[in-house]
Each structure stands twice: as C-alpha cells, then as structure tokens.
Amino acid sequence: MKQKKRKGLSIKVKAMLLFLLIPVAVTVFTLTAIIWTSLNDSEFIKKSASTLLEIGDRHTAMTIPEEYIPVYKEAAETYGIPWTLLAAHHRIETKFSTMDPLLSPVGAEGHMQFMPCTFVGWSYPGCGGLGQGEIPEEDKTNPEIIAEYGGYGVDANGDGIADPYDLEDAIFSAANYLSQSGAADGDLEKAIFHYNHSEKYVQDVLYFFNEFEAYRLKTEQ
C-alpha cells in the first residue's frame, strides 16, 4: 500500500519563506509611511513639484536656433567672449525669444531682458531701485543718450537706434554687458552674477553654457 504524499509545504520551507518576506514587508511599510507623511506635507509637495518642473524645463529647448548662431558669434567676437555664453543667457532669459511678451513683471525688456536703467545707464536722472526708471522711449533707444549715461545698449545694425526689442541690438548689448562684467577676462561666474544677482541664475546659465559648449565642440570638429 502506497503512502499518501503530504499536501502543503513543510514547516522548514514555510519558515524560510517567512524569513525572506519580512524585509520586504518592512520596506513596503517604511515607504508607505514616508509617502503618507509626504502627502500631508504641503511644503514637500511644492518642493517636489518645483524640482520636477526645473528638471523638465532644463531639458526643453536644448537646441540652439540656427538663425541666432551667426549673431551670437559676431557679437561674441566683437566683445571677446564665448558665443555659447550668449546662447545660454538667451535660453535662460526668454527661451530663445519665445516668451510672450518680452517684458518681465519687474520691467526687464526685450530679447535679453535688460532693465531700462542698465540699458541706458544708471546715472540717467531718476534711475534707482530695481532699475525700471522713468525713461522716455526716445531716450531709451538713443545711442548718444546711452553713451552719455554709461549704459550698455548697443546699436548693432547701424539704424541709429539701440533697441532691446531688436534681436541684434539686444544680443550685442548683452555681449557688451557680459564683457565689461568680467567675461572678457574669463571670469564667467562674475559676469553672469553681475547680469542677475542670483546664485541659482548663475548655475542655470552655466548649465546651458556647458551643454552648448559640448555642442560647439562636437559640431566644430
């Protein structure tokens, strides 16, 4: 008479399975607790969302528009700075001029987001604070006025007007500003910080500068 096989797992096998499942259960419990706590922490949610948006934003518009490159290069050669630095600033300031309108809430204007007093010159009467000033349009774009008050605005295309809303003028003006702020001497961080007094801004511009430099080295080989 054949002995019937015992159904089910042996006690030894059950013990081994239990031993293996305990760490998994602990891990799941811990992760659940962390997620539950995080969901009840509005600041954690805000920071996480902000980080995700920053990561997403950094990986969009990584391609430099071809039509801008000759302008970057000409301006960079004129003022002795890397053209990829201008591309990085353009990307950060207005996402290659796709921002609409080209006017920030604090009053920065044009393709490269100049405050009026920086463009015309801080010694212009009434300039102060953030640099919005009360500058008439005819003075704001007048190269002679800009030269008189030490501004950074440039009439790049020779039409007699230095206009932050004209692409060439804006890029040449940015090159002028960055050059005089240290970029011509190789001190890029100082120049970027001078453009916008924010360490985060410096890191963001340097991120794109390094990406665009890698692109430049690859395409110029």
C-alpha positions as CSV (number, residue, x, y, z in Angstrom):
1,M,0.0,0.0,0.0
2,K,1.5,3.3,-1.2
3,Q,1.9,6.1,1.4
4,K,0.0,9.2,0.6
5,K,2.1,12.3,-0.1
6,R,1.6,15.0,2.4
7,K,0.0,18.1,1.0
8,G,1.2,21.6,1.6
9,L,4.7,23.0,2.4
10,S,6.9,21.6,5.1
11,I,7.4,23.7,8.3
12,K,11.0,24.3,7.2
13,V,10.1,25.8,3.8
14,K,7.4,27.9,5.4
15,A,9.9,29.3,7.9
16,M,12.3,30.1,5.1
17,L,9.6,32.0,3.1
18,L,8.6,33.9,6.2
19,F,12.2,34.9,6.8
20,L,12.6,36.1,3.2
21,L,9.3,38.1,3.3
22,I,10.0,40.0,6.5
23,P,12.5,42.5,4.9
24,V,10.1,43.1,2.0
25,A,7.2,43.8,4.4
26,V,9.4,46.2,6.4
27,T,10.5,48.1,3.3
28,V,6.9,48.4,2.0
29,F,5.7,49.6,5.3
30,T,8.5,52.2,5.6
31,L,8.0,53.5,2.0
32,T,4.2,53.7,2.7
33,A,4.8,55.7,5.8
34,I,7.2,58.1,4.0
35,I,4.8,58.7,1.2
36,W,1.8,59.2,3.5
37,T,3.8,61.7,5.6
38,S,4.9,63.5,2.4
39,L,1.4,63.7,1.1
40,N,0.4,65.5,4.2
41,D,3.3,67.9,3.9
42,S,2.4,70.7,1.5
43,E,6.0,72.1,1.5
44,F,7.3,68.8,0.5
45,I,4.8,68.6,-2.4
46,K,5.6,72.1,-3.5
47,K,9.4,71.4,-3.5
48,S,9.0,68.1,-5.3
49,A,6.8,69.7,-8.0
50,S,9.2,72.6,-8.3
51,T,12.1,70.2,-8.7
52,L,10.3,68.2,-11.4
53,L,9.4,71.4,-13.3
54,E,13.0,72.5,-13.1
55,I,14.3,69.2,-14.4
56,G,11.7,69.3,-17.2
57,D,12.5,72.9,-18.1
58,R,16.2,72.2,-18.2
59,H,15.7,69.5,-20.8
60,T,13.4,71.5,-23.1
61,A,14.7,73.9,-25.8
62,M,18.2,72.4,-25.7
63,T,18.7,73.0,-29.4
64,I,20.0,76.4,-30.3
65,P,18.0,78.0,-33.2
66,E,20.3,78.0,-36.2
67,E,19.3,81.6,-37.3
68,Y,20.7,83.0,-34.0
69,I,24.1,81.5,-34.1
70,P,25.7,83.9,-36.6
71,V,24.5,86.9,-34.4
72,Y,25.9,85.2,-31.3
73,K,29.2,84.6,-33.0
74,E,29.6,88.2,-34.4
75,A,28.7,89.8,-31.0
76,A,31.0,87.4,-29.1
77,E,33.9,88.1,-31.5
78,T,33.3,91.9,-31.1
79,Y,33.4,91.8,-27.3
80,G,35.8,88.9,-26.7
81,I,33.5,86.4,-25.0
82,P,32.3,82.8,-25.8
83,W,29.3,82.9,-28.2
84,T,27.8,79.9,-26.3
85,L,27.6,82.2,-23.2
86,L,25.2,84.5,-25.1
87,A,23.2,81.5,-26.2
88,A,22.9,80.3,-22.6
89,H,21.7,83.7,-21.4
90,H,19.3,83.9,-24.3
91,R,17.9,80.5,-23.4
92,I,17.5,81.4,-19.7
93,E,16.1,84.9,-20.3
94,T,13.4,84.4,-22.9
95,K,13.8,80.8,-24.0
96,F,15.3,82.0,-27.3
97,S,12.8,84.8,-27.6
98,T,9.7,82.6,-27.4
99,M,8.5,84.3,-24.2
100,D,5.4,86.5,-25.0
101,P,5.5,89.3,-24.2
102,L,9.3,90.1,-24.0
103,L,8.6,92.0,-20.8
104,S,9.1,90.7,-17.3
105,P,6.8,91.6,-14.3
106,V,9.6,93.7,-12.9
107,G,10.2,95.7,-16.1
108,A,13.1,93.8,-17.8
109,E,12.7,94.3,-21.5
110,G,13.5,92.6,-24.8
111,H,15.2,89.5,-26.1
112,M,17.9,89.6,-23.4
113,Q,15.8,91.2,-20.6
114,F,17.5,94.4,-19.8
115,M,16.3,96.7,-17.1
116,P,15.9,100.2,-18.7
117,C,18.5,101.8,-16.3
118,T,21.1,99.1,-17.2
119,F,20.4,99.6,-20.9
120,V,20.5,103.4,-20.8
121,G,22.8,103.9,-17.8
122,W,22.3,104.1,-14.1
123,S,23.4,107.8,-14.0
124,Y,20.3,108.7,-16.0
125,P,18.1,111.0,-13.9
126,G,15.6,109.1,-11.8
127,C,17.3,105.7,-12.1
128,G,17.3,103.7,-8.9
129,G,15.7,100.7,-7.2
130,L,15.4,97.7,-9.5
131,G,16.3,99.9,-12.5
132,Q,12.9,100.4,-14.1
133,G,13.3,104.2,-14.1
134,E,11.1,106.7,-15.9
135,I,12.9,107.0,-19.2
136,P,11.1,108.3,-22.3
137,E,11.2,105.9,-25.2
138,E,13.2,108.3,-27.4
139,D,15.9,108.4,-24.7
140,K,15.8,104.7,-24.0
141,T,16.9,103.8,-27.6
142,N,19.1,106.8,-28.3
143,P,22.8,105.7,-28.7
144,E,24.0,109.2,-27.8
145,I,22.0,109.3,-24.5
146,I,23.2,105.8,-23.7
147,A,26.8,106.8,-24.3
148,E,26.3,109.9,-22.1
149,Y,24.9,108.0,-19.2
150,G,27.2,104.9,-19.4
151,G,24.6,102.4,-20.5
152,Y,25.2,99.0,-22.1
153,G,22.7,99.4,-25.0
154,V,24.2,98.9,-28.5
155,D,23.0,99.9,-32.0
156,A,24.3,96.7,-33.6
157,N,22.7,97.1,-37.0
158,G,23.5,100.8,-37.5
159,D,20.0,102.0,-37.9
160,G,20.5,104.8,-35.3
161,I,18.5,103.1,-32.6
162,A,19.7,100.8,-29.8
163,D,16.6,98.7,-29.2
164,P,16.3,95.9,-26.6
165,Y,13.4,94.5,-28.7
166,D,15.7,94.3,-31.7
167,L,17.4,90.9,-31.7
168,E,20.8,92.1,-32.9
169,D,20.8,95.1,-30.7
170,A,19.8,93.0,-27.7
171,I,22.5,90.3,-28.2
172,F,25.2,92.8,-28.8
173,S,24.1,94.8,-25.7
174,A,24.3,91.6,-23.7
175,A,27.7,90.8,-25.1
176,N,28.9,94.3,-24.1
177,Y,27.5,93.9,-20.6
178,L,29.0,90.5,-20.0
179,S,32.3,91.5,-21.5
180,Q,32.6,94.5,-19.2
181,S,31.4,92.5,-16.2
182,G,34.3,90.0,-16.4
183,A,33.6,87.5,-19.2
184,A,36.2,89.0,-21.5
185,D,38.8,88.2,-18.8
186,G,37.5,84.6,-18.4
187,D,35.6,85.3,-15.2
188,L,32.2,83.9,-16.4
189,E,30.7,83.4,-13.0
190,K,31.3,87.0,-12.0
191,A,29.8,88.2,-15.3
192,I,26.8,86.0,-15.0
193,F,26.2,87.1,-11.4
194,H,26.5,90.7,-12.5
195,Y,23.8,90.2,-15.1
196,N,21.4,88.8,-12.4
197,H,22.4,88.8,-8.8
198,S,21.3,85.2,-8.0
199,E,23.4,82.1,-7.4
200,K,20.6,80.0,-8.9
201,Y,20.7,82.1,-12.0
202,V,24.5,81.6,-12.3
203,Q,24.1,77.9,-12.0
204,D,21.3,77.8,-14.6
205,V,23.2,79.8,-17.1
206,L,26.4,77.7,-16.5
207,Y,24.3,74.5,-17.1
208,F,23.3,75.6,-20.5
209,F,26.7,77.2,-21.3
210,N,28.3,73.8,-20.6
211,E,25.7,72.0,-22.7
212,F,26.1,74.4,-25.6
213,E,29.9,74.3,-25.3
214,A,29.7,70.5,-25.7
215,Y,27.5,71.1,-28.8
216,R,30.1,73.6,-30.2
217,L,33.0,71.2,-29.7
218,K,31.1,68.4,-31.4
219,T,30.0,70.4,-34.4
220,E,33.3,72.2,-35.0
221,Q,35.4,69.1,-35.2
